[in-house]
Amino acid sequence: MMNRRHLLRTTACGFGSLAFNAMASSPLADRHGHHFPKAKRVIFLFMAGGVSHVDSFDHKPKLDELDGKMLDFDDARVVAKTGMGAAQRVMKSLWPHQRRGQCGHWASELFPHMGSMVDDLTFIHSMHTEGVAHGPATIFLHTGSTAFVRPSMGAWVTYGLGTENENLPAFVSISPSMGNGGPRNYGTAFLPPVYQGTAMGRSGIPAKDSTIRNVRNELLGRAEQERQFEFISKLNRAQFQRSAAKNGGHDPEVEAVINSYELAWRLQNHAPEAFDIAKESEATKAMYGIGDGLASDNYGRQCLIARRLAEQGVRYIQVNYSDNSNNPAWDQHSNMPKHAEHAAAVDKPVWALVQDLKQRGLLEDTIVWWGGEFGRTPYSQQNGTGRDHNPGGFTVWLAGGGFKSGHSHGQTDEFGHMAVQNKVHMHDLHATILHQLGLDHEKLTFRHAGRDFRLTDVHGHVVHDILA
């Protein structure tokens, strides 16, 4: 790979070299964390809306036994409104469970492909989080705060580690939703803007039509683009020098602009190929469930692009399964059978991504994180055919990145309602993922408004029991 200093001196009429010399070093330069890392990058498969854990990977025979019975539960939303629980109708899983793999982990027929790879996964069955509604819970998942504007996890990771490939964005969010936090879920808040996530397309636009906006200049030839870029570079350099003199040598906003122009120039040469799956074999595309008319085609494309980005050194990749409404994909309040439609869209692509990374030797230093902002209740909502939000107990899984494979951690109660054993808060999950990347969540801080901020605020513990 061409190193950055040589690249910048030999492209864009030398602008990159001028910018490089004006600033001591790139804020996105690849760097070490606080300790030896087990992983280099993260692929977060975000299941927006909340997958039902009791219908997928958290088998609860008690639900079959008491299906249809009215029992008292402390429903989070009812308690928030009335201060007390209420009688709810127990609802069994709509999909049969069976033990899978050598580890014997229970998995339902909702996700047959994921169920076939339980020996590669680390399940956390005792997750709990903040926020009962999608907006606060989703923002908390991404930023560690339900209300205040805070940097996203991807921004924190990029701030801590930089990137392995400065020809591509360090942090990419594929098909993000505009709802429930929108750009805040891949934003930087008070961190320097250079650590902002780059959105590729957005939810609601087919993945085959999604790309980074304006990455190609179809109006100007190469020579004209270079002349235009040199002119912009001179303006930026002059502005940087004025700002540096005025602000004691550093202006993060101007620096971010200069870096964005540098990155944009490099992206024109590298991003189109990185995002183009046309060169992948037909067998690989079929493995991901890509094909006209297939339910898995869209998310399959997203997952395959994620693998290509991981292969080329992108540090944090978020692959969103969502839509742009305030009631996102997995939010089945009155129609639990619809979970099957969404499962058909993601099951094979997710399986393929893990297997593909494994075959290419990338899984061992890539963390694959699958899950939503919360789970769903073990009882029907308002005596109907769906399930309500459940932040008190749910399941996520992790693969690769130094986590124990074929391992289960924690438990919910006999109904799957509340986490009761070896509980893992979202702050703990954030701390643990950062730890595997070589980052100490207590030391990864940024000074703002007179205090040191961090992703986990004043909370979080590394869950050592799930580490290999």
C-alpha positions in Angstrom: 0.0 0.0 0.0 1.4 3.5 -0.9 2.2 5.3 2.3 0.4 8.5 3.1 3.3 10.9 2.9 4.3 9.7 -0.6 0.7 9.7 -1.8 0.1 13.2 -0.7 3.3 14.5 -2.2 2.5 13.0 -5.6 -1.2 13.7 -6.0 -3.3 16.8 -5.9 -0.4 19.0 -7.1 1.3 18.6 -3.7 -1.5 19.9 -1.6 -1.5 16.9 0.6 2.1 17.5 1.4 1.5 21.1 2.3 -1.4 20.1 4.6 0.7 17.3 6.1 3.5 19.8 6.9 1.1 22.4 8.2 -0.2 19.9 10.7 2.2 17.8 12.8 0.5 14.5 12.0 -2.7 13.2 10.7 -5.4 12.8 13.4 -6.4 9.6 11.5 -3.0 8.0 11.6 -3.0 4.4 12.7 -1.9 4.2 16.3 -1.7 1.9 19.3 -4.2 1.9 22.1 -3.6 1.5 25.8 -2.7 -2.2 25.7 -2.1 -5.0 23.2 -5.3 -5.5 21.2 -7.0 -8.7 20.3 -9.0 -7.1 17.5 -8.4 -4.3 14.9 -11.8 -3.4 13.8 -15.6 -3.8 14.5 -18.5 -4.7 12.2 -21.7 -3.8 14.0 -24.8 -5.5 12.6 -27.5 -3.2 14.0 -31.0 -4.8 14.2 -33.1 -1.7 14.7 -36.3 -2.1 16.6 -35.4 -4.9 18.9 -35.3 -8.6 17.9 -37.3 -10.8 20.3 -34.7 -12.8 22.2 -37.3 -15.3 23.5 -38.2 -16.1 19.8 -34.6 -16.5 18.7 -31.7 -17.4 21.0 -33.0 -17.3 24.6 -35.1 -20.5 25.0 -37.7 -20.4 27.8 -39.7 -23.6 28.2 -41.8 -21.8 30.9 -43.4 -19.8 28.1 -44.7 -23.0 26.4 -45.9 -24.3 29.8 -47.8 -21.1 30.7 -48.8 -19.9 27.3 -52.1 -17.9 27.5 -52.0 -17.5 31.3 -52.4 -14.0 32.8 -49.6 -13.2 35.2 -48.3 -10.0 36.8 -45.2 -8.5 35.2 -43.4 -5.2 35.9 -43.8 -3.9 32.4 -41.3 -1.1 31.9 -43.7 1.2 30.1 -46.6 0.6 32.3 -44.5 1.2 35.4 -43.2 4.4 33.9 -46.8 5.6 33.5 -48.5 4.2 36.6 -45.8 3.3 39.0 -46.9 -0.4 39.2 -47.0 -3.5 37.1 -50.0 -5.2 35.5 -51.4 -8.6 34.5 -50.1 -9.7 31.1 -50.9 -12.7 28.8 -47.8 -15.1 28.6 -46.9 -15.7 25.0 -44.8 -18.7 23.9 -42.2 -18.5 21.2 -43.7 -18.6 17.7 -40.7 -20.7 16.4 -39.5 -24.0 17.9 -36.1 -24.2 19.5 -33.5 -26.9 19.3 -30.0 -27.4 20.5 -27.4 -26.6 17.8 -23.7 -27.2 17.4 -21.2 -28.9 19.6 -21.8 -26.4 22.3 -25.5 -27.3 22.4 -26.8 -23.8 22.4 -30.6 -23.4 21.9 -31.6 -21.6 18.7 -35.0 -21.2 17.1 -36.0 -21.9 13.6 -36.4 -18.1 13.1 -32.6 -17.9 12.2 -31.6 -21.3 10.7 -28.3 -20.0 9.3 -27.2 -18.2 12.4 -28.3 -21.2 14.4 -25.9 -23.4 12.4 -22.9 -21.3 13.6 -23.5 -21.1 17.3 -20.1 -22.7 17.9 -18.5 -19.5 16.4 -20.5 -17.1 18.7 -20.5 -15.7 22.1 -24.0 -15.1 23.4 -24.7 -12.5 26.1 -28.2 -13.4 27.5 -28.2 -10.9 30.4 -28.1 -7.6 28.5 -29.9 -4.6 30.0 -29.9 -1.0 28.9 -31.4 2.5 29.3 -34.4 3.9 27.5 -37.8 2.3 27.0 -38.6 4.0 23.7 -36.6 3.5 20.5 -35.2 7.0 20.3 -33.5 7.1 23.7 -32.5 3.4 23.6 -31.0 3.7 20.1 -29.0 6.8 21.0 -27.8 5.1 24.2 -26.7 2.1 22.3 -24.6 4.2 19.9 -23.4 7.0 22.3 -23.8 5.8 25.9 -26.3 8.6 26.7 -30.1 8.8 26.3 -30.5 12.5 26.1 -27.2 14.5 25.9 -25.4 14.9 22.6 -22.4 12.6 22.9 -19.9 11.1 20.4 -20.9 7.8 18.8 -19.0 4.7 19.6 -17.5 4.5 16.1 -16.2 8.1 16.6 -14.6 7.2 19.9 -12.9 4.1 18.4 -11.6 6.2 15.5 -10.4 8.9 17.9 -8.5 6.3 19.9 -7.0 4.2 17.1 -7.1 6.2 13.8 -7.4 4.1 10.7 -5.4 1.4 8.9 -6.1 2.8 5.5 -6.2 6.6 5.0 -7.5 6.2 1.5 -10.9 5.2 2.9 -13.0 6.6 5.7 -12.1 5.2 9.1 -15.7 4.8 10.1 -18.6 3.9 7.8 -22.3 3.6 8.5 -24.0 1.6 5.7 -27.7 2.6 5.1 -28.2 4.5 8.4 -31.7 5.5 9.4 -32.7 9.2 9.7 -34.9 8.3 12.7 -34.2 7.6 16.3 -31.1 9.7 16.5 -30.2 9.8 12.8 -26.8 11.3 12.3 -26.1 11.4 16.0 -25.7 7.6 15.8 -22.5 8.1 13.7 -21.6 11.6 14.8 -18.8 13.2 16.8 -20.6 15.7 19.0 -17.7 17.5 20.7 -14.9 15.3 19.4 -13.0 16.8 16.4 -15.2 16.5 13.3 -12.6 14.4 11.5 -13.8 11.4 13.5 -17.3 11.7 12.1 -18.7 8.5 10.5 -19.3 8.5 6.7 -22.8 7.5 5.7 -23.1 5.2 2.7 -26.6 5.6 1.3 -29.5 5.6 3.8 -32.2 3.4 5.0 -35.0 3.1 2.4 -32.6 3.4 -0.6 -31.7 0.0 -2.1 -28.1 -1.0 -1.3 -27.4 -1.5 -5.0 -28.1 2.2 -5.5 -26.3 3.4 -2.3 -22.8 4.9 -2.3 -21.0 7.8 -0.7 -22.5 10.9 -2.2 -20.6 12.8 -4.8 -17.6 10.5 -4.7 -17.2 10.8 -8.5 -16.9 14.0 -10.5 -18.7 13.3 -13.7 -18.4 16.9 -15.0 -14.6 17.6 -15.0 -11.7 15.7 -16.4 -8.7 14.6 -14.3 -6.5 17.6 -15.1 -9.3 20.1 -14.4 -10.1 18.4 -11.1 -6.4 18.6 -10.1 -6.3 22.4 -10.9 -9.5 23.0 -9.0 -8.2 21.0 -6.1 -4.9 22.9 -6.0 -6.8 26.2 -5.9 -9.0 24.9 -3.0 -5.9 23.7 -1.3 -4.3 27.1 -1.4 -7.4 28.7 0.1 -7.5 26.1 2.8 -3.8 26.4 3.7 -4.2 30.2 3.9 -7.2 29.8 6.2 -5.4 27.3 8.3 -2.4 29.6 8.8 -4.7 32.5 9.7 -6.7 30.4 12.2 -3.5 28.8 13.6 -2.1 32.3 14.3 -5.3 33.5 15.9 -6.0 30.3 18.0 -2.5 29.5 19.2 -1.6 27.0 16.5 -4.6 24.8 16.3 -8.1 25.1 14.8 -9.9 21.7 14.7 -12.7 22.8 12.4 -10.3 24.1 9.7 -8.2 21.0 10.2 -11.2 18.9 9.7 -12.1 20.7 6.4 -8.5 20.2 5.1 -8.6 16.5 6.0 -12.1 16.1 4.4 -10.7 17.5 1.1 -7.7 15.2 1.3 -9.9 12.2 2.0 -12.4 13.2 -0.7 -9.5 13.3 -3.2 -8.3 9.9 -2.2 -11.8 8.5 -2.2 -12.3 9.3 -5.8 -9.5 6.8 -6.6 -10.2 4.1 -4.0 -13.8 4.2 -2.8 -15.6 3.2 -6.0 -13.6 -0.1 -6.1 -14.0 -0.7 -2.3 -17.8 -0.4 -2.6 -18.2 -2.3 -5.9 -19.1 -5.9 -5.5 -19.3 -6.6 -9.2 -15.8 -8.2 -9.1 -16.9 -10.7 -6.5 -17.5 -14.3 -7.7 -21.0 -15.5 -8.4 -20.4 -18.1 -5.7 -19.6 -15.4 -3.1 -22.7 -13.4 -4.0 -24.9 -16.5 -3.7 -23.3 -17.3 -0.4 -24.5 -13.8 0.9 -28.0 -14.4 -0.6 -27.6 -11.8 -3.3 -29.8 -12.2 -6.3 -32.8 -10.6 -8.0 -36.0 -11.3 -6.1 -34.3 -12.7 -3.0 -35.4 -11.3 0.3 -31.8 -11.4 1.4 -30.4 -9.4 -1.6 -30.3 -6.0 0.0 -28.8 -6.9 3.4 -26.5 -9.4 1.6 -25.1 -6.5 -0.5 -24.5 -4.5 2.7 -22.8 -7.3 4.5 -20.5 -8.1 1.5 -19.5 -4.4 1.3 -18.8 -4.6 5.0 -16.4 -7.5 4.4 -14.7 -5.6 1.6 -14.2 -2.5 3.9 -12.9 -4.7 6.8 -10.5 -6.3 4.3 -9.2 -2.8 3.4 -8.6 -1.5 6.9 -11.8 0.4 7.7 -11.8 0.6 11.5 -15.6 0.7 12.4 -18.3 -0.5 10.1 -22.0 -0.3 10.9 -24.4 -2.3 8.8 -27.9 -1.1 9.5 -31.1 -3.1 9.1 -33.7 -0.5 9.6 -36.0 2.0 8.0 -36.7 5.7 8.3 -39.7 5.5 10.5 -40.0 5.9 14.3 -41.2 2.3 14.5 -38.2 0.5 12.9 -37.9 -2.9 11.3 -38.1 -5.4 14.2 -40.7 -3.4 16.2 -43.6 -6.0 16.1 -46.1 -4.7 18.6 -49.0 -6.4 17.0 -47.7 -8.8 14.4 -44.9 -11.1 15.7 -45.1 -13.4 12.6 -43.5 -10.4 10.7 -40.2 -11.3 12.5 -39.9 -14.1 9.9 -39.9 -11.6 7.1 -37.0 -9.7 8.6 -35.2 -12.9 9.5 -35.3 -14.0 5.9 -33.7 -10.7 4.9 -30.7 -10.9 7.4 -30.1 -14.5 8.4 -28.1 -15.8 5.4 -26.1 -12.6 4.9 -25.1 -12.5 8.5 -24.1 -16.1 8.5 -22.1 -15.6 5.2 -20.3 -12.6 6.6 -19.0 -14.5 9.6 -18.0 -17.5 7.5 -16.4 -15.4 4.8 -14.3 -13.5 7.4 -13.4 -16.8 9.0 -12.3 -18.3 5.7 -10.1 -15.2 4.9 -8.4 -15.2 8.3 -10.1 -11.9 9.2 -12.4 -13.1 11.9 -9.7 -13.5 14.5 -9.0 -9.8 14.6 -12.5 -8.5 13.6 -15.3 -8.1 16.2 -18.7 -8.9 14.7 -21.4 -7.6 17.0 -25.1 -8.5 16.3 -28.0 -7.0 18.2 -30.6 -4.2 18.7 -31.3 -1.5 21.2 -33.3 -3.8 23.4 -35.3 -7.0 23.4 -39.0 -7.8 23.6 -41.4 -8.9 26.3 -42.3 -12.5 27.0 -45.9 -11.6 27.0 -48.2 -10.2 24.4 -48.8 -6.5 24.2 -52.3 -5.5 25.3 -53.4 -9.2 25.0 -52.7 -9.0 21.2 -50.3 -10.8 18.8 -47.1 -8.8 19.3 -44.6 -8.0 22.0 -43.6 -4.7 23.6 -40.1 -3.2 24.2 -38.0 -4.9 26.8 -34.8 -3.1 28.0 -34.6 -5.1 31.1 -33.3 -8.4 29.6 -32.2 -9.4 26.1 -29.6 -11.1 24.0 -26.7 -10.0 21.7 -24.0 -12.0 20.2 -20.4 -11.4 19.3 -18.0 -13.3 17.0 -14.3 -13.2 16.5 -12.1 -10.5 18.0 -10.8 -12.7 20.9 -14.2 -13.6 22.4 -14.9 -17.2 23.5 -16.6 -19.1 20.8 -19.5 -21.4 21.5 -20.0 -19.7 24.8 -23.1 -18.3 26.7 -22.9 -15.7 29.4 -25.6 -14.6 31.8 -29.3 -15.4 32.1 -32.7 -13.8 32.1 -35.3 -15.1 34.5 -37.4 -18.2 33.7 -39.7 -16.0 31.4 -36.9 -14.1 29.7 -38.2 -10.9 31.2 -35.3 -9.5 33.3 -31.6 -10.1 33.3 -30.9 -11.9 36.6 -27.5 -13.6 36.4 -24.1 -12.1 35.4 -25.9 -9.0 34.2 -24.2 -7.0 31.4 -25.2 -3.3 31.0 -24.7 -1.6 27.7 -21.9 0.4 29.3 -20.2 -2.9 30.1 -20.6 -4.1 26.5 -19.0 -0.9 25.2 -16.2 -1.2 27.7 -15.5 -4.8 26.7 -15.4 -4.1 23.0 -13.1 -1.2 23.5 -10.9 -3.5 25.7 -10.6 -6.0 22.9 -9.5 -3.2 20.6 -6.7 -2.3 23.0 -8.5 0.7 24.5 -9.1 1.3 28.2 -12.6 2.8 28.5 -11.5 4.7 31.6 -8.5 6.3 29.8 -10.2 7.0 26.4 -11.2 10.5 27.3 -11.7 13.9 25.8 -11.6 17.2 27.6 -14.8 19.3 27.0 -16.6 22.0 28.9 -14.3 21.6 31.8 -14.4 17.9 32.4 -13.1 14.7 30.8 -15.8 12.7 28.9 -15.7 9.1 27.8 -18.1 6.7 26.0 -19.0 4.9 29.3 -19.3 8.1 31.3 -18.6 7.1 34.9 -19.8 3.5 34.4 -18.8 0.2 32.7 -16.9 -2.9 33.5 -15.0 -5.2 31.2 -16.7 -8.6 31.1 -13.6 -10.8 31.3 -15.6 -14.0 31.5 -16.4 -13.8 27.7 -12.8 -13.2 26.6 -10.8 -16.1 25.2 
